[in-house]
C-alpha cells in the first residue's frame, strides 16, 4: 500500500511539473493560448489552455501527431538528420511543435499576431526540462 501511495504521489508531482512548464510557456508568450505535451501515438501527457483559448489542443495534437510521424520518417529517409521543429501557420492559429524524442513532442498554439519567435524560443528552452521529467 505504501508503494502505491508513493507511486501516486510521484505521478501527481510529475504531472504538476509538466502543467507548470506548459503554463509558463503560454503565459510568457504574447498571443499564445494553449500548449500540450503528447506522445506520437496521440495520447496526451498534459496540457494547458488559457481562459482565452478556443482551441481543443488534444484534437490539434492528435491530428498533428500523425503529421509529425511522417515528417520524422521523411527527414530520416532524405538523410537530413533528426527533425527538431515543425510550424503550421494557418489563418486563425499558428502551431509550433517541438519534437522531444522518438516518443514525445510539445506543441504551442499562438494567435497569428502573437510573438511566434518567443514561443519557439521558450519551447526550445523548456524542452530539456520536459525530457528530464519524462524519463
DRENVO-310760 format. One line per field, with one value per residue: residue number from 1; x, y, z of N, C-alpha, C, O, CB in turn. Coordinates in steps of 0.1 Angstrom, whole numbers, plus 5000, padded with zeros to 4 digits. Glycine has a CB too. Layout:
seq: [NUM,...]
n_X: [X,...]
n_Y: [Y,...]
n_Z: [Z,...]
ca_X: [X,...]
ca_Y: [Y,...]
ca_Z: [Z,...]
c_X: [X,...]
c_Y: [Y,...]
c_Z: [Z,...]
o_X: [X,...]
o_Y: [Y,...]
o_Z: [Z,...]
cb_X: [X,...]
cb_Y: [Y,...]
cb_Z: [Z,...]
// end
This chain:
seq: [1,2,3,4,5,6,7,8,9,10,11,12,13,14,15,16,17,18,19,20,21,22,23,24,25,26,27,28,29,30,31,32,33,34,35,36,37,38,39,40,41,42,43,44,45,46,47,48,49,50,51,52,53,54,55,56,57,58,59,60,61,62,63,64,65,66,67,68,69,70,71,72,73,74,75,76,77,78,79,80,81,82,83,84,85,86,87,88,89,90,91,92,93,94,95,96,97,98,99,100,101,102,103,104,105,106,107,108,109,110,111,112,113,114,115,116,117,118,119,120,121,122,123,124,125,126,127,128,129,130,131,132,133,134,135]
n_X: [5008,5020,5039,5022,5011,5033,5039,5017,5019,5043,5036,5016,5032,5049,5031,5022,5046,5049,5025,5030,5053,5042,5022,5038,5051,5029,5018,5040,5043,5034,5002,4999,4978,4974,4989,5005,5017,5025,5023,5036,5017,4993,4984,4977,5000,5000,4983,4977,4955,4948,4924,4914,4915,4903,4906,4908,4933,4939,4927,4939,4966,4965,4958,4981,5001,5002,5011,5036,5049,5052,5068,5092,5099,5103,5125,5145,5146,5155,5179,5184,5189,5178,5145,5136,5118,5085,5064,5031,5014,4984,4954,4939,4954,4986,5006,5032,5055,5076,5098,5106,5118,5119,5094,5078,5063,5060,5036,5026,5001,4994,4981,4978,4989,5006,5036,5055,5082,5092,5077,5087,5113,5109,5098,5120,5138,5125,5123,5143,5138,5113,5119,5137,5120,5103,5117]
n_Y: [4988,5012,5016,5019,5044,5061,5059,5071,5096,5104,5104,5124,5146,5147,5153,5178,5192,5191,5205,5231,5239,5240,5259,5281,5286,5293,5316,5333,5340,5363,5363,5335,5307,5281,5249,5217,5185,5156,5122,5106,5087,5099,5102,5122,5136,5159,5190,5225,5252,5286,5310,5324,5306,5290,5267,5232,5215,5188,5176,5190,5183,5155,5152,5164,5147,5126,5137,5146,5122,5114,5135,5130,5105,5111,5130,5114,5095,5111,5116,5139,5143,5144,5155,5185,5206,5218,5240,5252,5274,5287,5304,5313,5304,5297,5269,5257,5231,5211,5186,5162,5137,5102,5095,5116,5149,5185,5211,5243,5267,5296,5328,5344,5370,5369,5365,5347,5339,5342,5322,5299,5300,5297,5271,5256,5262,5251,5224,5206,5204,5192,5167,5157,5151,5133,5109]
n_Z: [5000,5008,4988,4966,4972,4972,4945,4934,4944,4932,4905,4905,4912,4890,4869,4877,4874,4846,4838,4850,4835,4809,4812,4819,4795,4778,4792,4791,4765,4742,4728,4728,4734,4742,4751,4747,4758,4743,4732,4702,4696,4700,4725,4753,4775,4792,4793,4788,4788,4782,4796,4774,4753,4725,4713,4710,4722,4725,4703,4682,4687,4685,4658,4645,4655,4638,4614,4623,4627,4600,4591,4606,4596,4569,4571,4580,4559,4538,4546,4562,4588,4623,4628,4643,4648,4639,4622,4618,4600,4600,4590,4613,4635,4647,4650,4668,4670,4689,4686,4709,4715,4704,4711,4722,4718,4721,4718,4709,4707,4690,4685,4653,4653,4674,4694,4678,4675,4702,4714,4701,4710,4738,4739,4730,4750,4773,4766,4774,4802,4801,4789,4808,4829,4818,4817]
ca_X: [5000,5028,5045,5012,5009,5044,5038,5006,5025,5053,5028,5010,5042,5053,5020,5023,5058,5045,5015,5037,5061,5033,5015,5048,5053,5018,5017,5051,5044,5022,4993,4997,4965,4974,5001,5003,5028,5018,5031,5033,5006,4982,4979,4982,5006,4995,4980,4973,4948,4944,4910,4910,4917,4891,4911,4909,4946,4940,4924,4950,4978,4962,4959,4994,5010,5003,5019,5049,5054,5056,5080,5103,5103,5109,5138,5155,5148,5162,5192,5185,5191,5166,5137,5135,5106,5076,5054,5020,5008,4971,4947,4935,4962,4999,5010,5047,5057,5090,5100,5115,5125,5112,5081,5070,5065,5053,5031,5022,4991,4996,4973,4987,4996,5013,5051,5059,5096,5094,5071,5097,5124,5106,5097,5133,5144,5119,5123,5152,5131,5103,5126,5142,5109,5097,5125]
ca_Y: [5000,5024,5017,5025,5058,5068,5060,5080,5109,5107,5107,5137,5157,5148,5160,5192,5198,5194,5216,5243,5242,5243,5272,5292,5289,5300,5329,5342,5342,5371,5357,5321,5303,5267,5241,5203,5175,5145,5111,5104,5079,5108,5102,5134,5135,5170,5202,5238,5262,5299,5313,5329,5296,5285,5255,5219,5211,5174,5173,5195,5174,5142,5153,5167,5136,5118,5145,5146,5109,5114,5144,5123,5095,5118,5136,5103,5089,5120,5118,5153,5142,5143,5167,5192,5216,5220,5250,5252,5288,5287,5317,5317,5299,5291,5258,5254,5218,5208,5171,5160,5124,5093,5092,5127,5163,5196,5220,5256,5273,5311,5336,5348,5382,5367,5365,5333,5337,5339,5309,5289,5301,5291,5257,5251,5264,5242,5210,5198,5201,5182,5154,5152,5146,5122,5097]
ca_Z: [5000,5008,4975,4957,4976,4967,4931,4931,4947,4922,4893,4907,4911,4876,4861,4881,4867,4832,4838,4852,4823,4798,4816,4818,4781,4773,4798,4788,4750,4737,4718,4730,4740,4747,4749,4750,4758,4738,4725,4688,4695,4701,4739,4760,4788,4800,4785,4795,4780,4789,4796,4761,4743,4718,4705,4717,4719,4724,4689,4674,4689,4679,4643,4641,4658,4626,4605,4628,4624,4586,4590,4612,4586,4557,4574,4581,4546,4530,4553,4567,4603,4631,4627,4656,4650,4628,4625,4608,4601,4594,4590,4626,4645,4644,4659,4668,4676,4691,4687,4720,4713,4695,4717,4726,4713,4727,4709,4714,4698,4691,4675,4642,4656,4686,4693,4674,4678,4716,4717,4696,4720,4751,4737,4729,4763,4782,4761,4783,4815,4798,4787,4821,4837,4811,4818]
c_X: [5009,5035,5035,5010,5021,5044,5028,5011,5035,5046,5022,5020,5047,5043,5020,5035,5055,5035,5021,5045,5052,5026,5025,5050,5042,5017,5028,5053,5031,5015,4991,4985,4965,4987,4998,5016,5021,5028,5027,5021,4993,4976,4986,4988,5000,4992,4977,4967,4945,4929,4905,4912,4903,4894,4912,4923,4948,4937,4935,4963,4976,4963,4974,5004,5012,5012,5034,5056,5059,5068,5092,5108,5109,5123,5148,5157,5156,5176,5195,5189,5178,5158,5135,5123,5098,5066,5043,5013,4995,4965,4944,4944,4976,5002,5025,5048,5072,5091,5110,5123,5116,5098,5072,5073,5057,5048,5026,5013,4992,4987,4983,4995,5004,5028,5055,5073,5099,5088,5081,5108,5121,5104,5110,5140,5138,5119,5132,5145,5120,5109,5131,5131,5101,5104,5126]
c_Y: [5012,5026,5023,5040,5066,5069,5070,5095,5114,5111,5121,5148,5158,5156,5175,5199,5201,5205,5230,5248,5247,5257,5283,5296,5297,5314,5338,5344,5350,5364,5342,5318,5290,5260,5226,5195,5162,5134,5111,5095,5086,5108,5114,5130,5146,5181,5214,5247,5274,5301,5318,5319,5291,5272,5243,5213,5196,5169,5178,5186,5161,5141,5155,5156,5128,5124,5145,5133,5108,5123,5137,5113,5101,5124,5125,5097,5098,5124,5133,5154,5142,5156,5172,5200,5216,5231,5250,5266,5288,5301,5322,5312,5294,5281,5255,5241,5215,5193,5169,5148,5115,5090,5104,5140,5172,5205,5232,5263,5288,5317,5342,5361,5381,5367,5351,5330,5335,5326,5298,5289,5294,5276,5250,5251,5253,5227,5201,5194,5191,5168,5148,5146,5135,5109,5093]
c_Z: [5000,4995,4965,4960,4971,4952,4927,4933,4936,4909,4894,4906,4897,4867,4865,4875,4853,4830,4840,4841,4812,4800,4815,4804,4775,4779,4795,4773,4746,4726,4720,4738,4747,4744,4753,4750,4754,4732,4710,4686,4697,4716,4746,4773,4797,4790,4794,4785,4788,4788,4782,4750,4738,4710,4715,4714,4718,4709,4680,4675,4683,4664,4639,4645,4646,4616,4610,4626,4609,4584,4595,4602,4574,4559,4574,4567,4537,4535,4557,4582,4610,4630,4642,4659,4637,4632,4614,4610,4593,4596,4604,4638,4640,4655,4657,4676,4677,4694,4698,4719,4704,4700,4719,4719,4722,4717,4716,4703,4701,4681,4665,4645,4669,4684,4691,4678,4693,4720,4713,4706,4733,4750,4737,4743,4773,4778,4770,4796,4812,4797,4800,4829,4830,4813,4833]
o_X: [5006,5036,5039,5008,5019,5047,5030,5008,5035,5050,5023,5017,5050,5047,5018,5034,5058,5037,5018,5045,5055,5025,5022,5052,5044,5015,5026,5063,5020,5020,4983,4981,4957,4994,4989,5024,5012,5039,5016,5016,4982,4966,4998,4983,4996,4999,4974,4972,4940,4922,4893,4910,4894,4887,4915,4925,4957,4943,4939,4968,4986,4969,4978,5015,5023,5021,5043,5068,5070,5077,5103,5120,5119,5131,5160,5169,5164,5183,5206,5191,5167,5164,5134,5117,5104,5061,5046,5008,4995,4971,4946,4942,4976,5001,5029,5044,5079,5084,5121,5135,5108,5090,5060,5084,5048,5056,5021,5017,4990,4985,4994,5006,5009,5033,5059,5077,5107,5094,5082,5113,5129,5107,5112,5146,5146,5116,5129,5147,5118,5104,5130,5134,5093,5098,5132]
o_Y: [5022,5038,5032,5048,5077,5080,5078,5104,5125,5121,5128,5158,5170,5165,5183,5211,5212,5214,5239,5260,5258,5265,5294,5308,5307,5324,5350,5350,5346,5360,5336,5325,5287,5263,5224,5198,5158,5138,5116,5094,5080,5114,5116,5123,5144,5182,5212,5249,5273,5294,5317,5322,5288,5268,5244,5207,5191,5160,5170,5182,5155,5132,5148,5155,5122,5118,5143,5132,5103,5120,5138,5112,5096,5122,5127,5094,5093,5132,5138,5165,5140,5167,5164,5200,5216,5231,5247,5269,5288,5310,5334,5316,5288,5283,5251,5240,5215,5188,5173,5148,5120,5083,5103,5142,5168,5208,5232,5264,5293,5313,5344,5363,5392,5367,5344,5319,5326,5319,5288,5278,5286,5269,5240,5242,5248,5218,5190,5183,5182,5159,5136,5136,5128,5098,5083]
o_Z: [4993,4991,4957,4950,4966,4947,4917,4926,4932,4903,4884,4900,4893,4859,4856,4870,4848,4822,4833,4837,4806,4791,4809,4801,4768,4771,4797,4769,4748,4716,4713,4747,4756,4734,4761,4741,4761,4728,4707,4674,4696,4718,4746,4781,4809,4779,4806,4774,4799,4781,4779,4738,4745,4701,4726,4703,4712,4704,4671,4665,4677,4658,4629,4639,4644,4609,4602,4623,4607,4576,4589,4599,4569,4551,4569,4563,4528,4530,4555,4587,4604,4632,4651,4670,4626,4643,4602,4621,4581,4603,4607,4649,4629,4667,4647,4687,4667,4703,4697,4722,4697,4693,4719,4714,4729,4707,4727,4692,4712,4670,4668,4640,4674,4672,4700,4682,4696,4728,4720,4709,4738,4760,4743,4747,4781,4786,4772,4801,4821,4802,4802,4836,4837,4812,4836]
cb_X: [4991,5039,5049,4999,5008,5057,5034,4994,5031,5062,5017,5003,5054,5056,5006,5024,5070,5039,5004,5045,5070,5022,5010,5061,5055,5005,5016,5063,5044,5027,4998,5010,4954,4962,5014,4992,5036,5008,5028,5045,5007,4971,4983,4970,5022,5005,4969,4986,4935,4952,4907,4919,4924,4884,4925,4898,4956,4931,4910,4954,4981,4948,4950,4999,5004,4990,5014,5049,5044,5044,5077,5099,5091,5099,5137,5150,5134,5154,5204,5172,5199,5170,5123,5147,5111,5068,5060,5009,5017,4961,4935,4921,4955,5010,5001,5055,5049,5096,5104,5106,5128,5119,5083,5072,5061,5062,5020,5034,4977,5011,4965,4980,4985,5009,5057,5056,5104,5087,5058,5102,5128,5093,5089,5142,5141,5104,5128,5165,5125,5095,5138,5149,5099,5096,5138]
cb_Y: [5000,5022,5004,5017,5059,5061,5046,5078,5109,5095,5096,5138,5153,5134,5154,5194,5188,5181,5213,5242,5230,5233,5271,5288,5276,5293,5327,5336,5329,5385,5360,5315,5304,5259,5246,5197,5174,5149,5098,5100,5067,5103,5089,5143,5136,5175,5199,5245,5256,5311,5324,5341,5284,5295,5258,5209,5216,5167,5179,5210,5173,5137,5164,5180,5128,5115,5160,5149,5098,5119,5157,5116,5086,5129,5143,5092,5086,5133,5113,5160,5155,5140,5164,5201,5229,5206,5264,5241,5299,5276,5317,5312,5287,5303,5246,5265,5207,5216,5165,5159,5117,5080,5085,5130,5164,5203,5213,5266,5268,5315,5348,5350,5394,5354,5371,5331,5350,5350,5307,5293,5316,5298,5254,5259,5278,5246,5210,5206,5214,5186,5156,5164,5157,5124,5099]
cb_Z: [5012,5019,4969,4958,4991,4971,4925,4939,4961,4919,4890,4921,4920,4870,4865,4896,4868,4826,4848,4865,4819,4795,4831,4825,4773,4776,4813,4793,4742,4733,4705,4737,4730,4742,4756,4741,4772,4727,4732,4680,4705,4693,4746,4762,4787,4811,4775,4801,4774,4783,4806,4758,4749,4709,4699,4713,4730,4734,4686,4678,4704,4683,4638,4648,4670,4619,4604,4643,4626,4577,4598,4625,4582,4552,4587,4590,4540,4528,4544,4564,4607,4646,4621,4658,4654,4624,4626,4610,4596,4600,4582,4628,4652,4644,4657,4674,4668,4704,4674,4733,4727,4693,4730,4741,4698,4739,4700,4717,4700,4689,4683,4629,4658,4693,4706,4659,4674,4724,4709,4682,4722,4756,4724,4719,4768,4784,4746,4786,4821,4785,4777,4828,4841,4796,4812]
// end
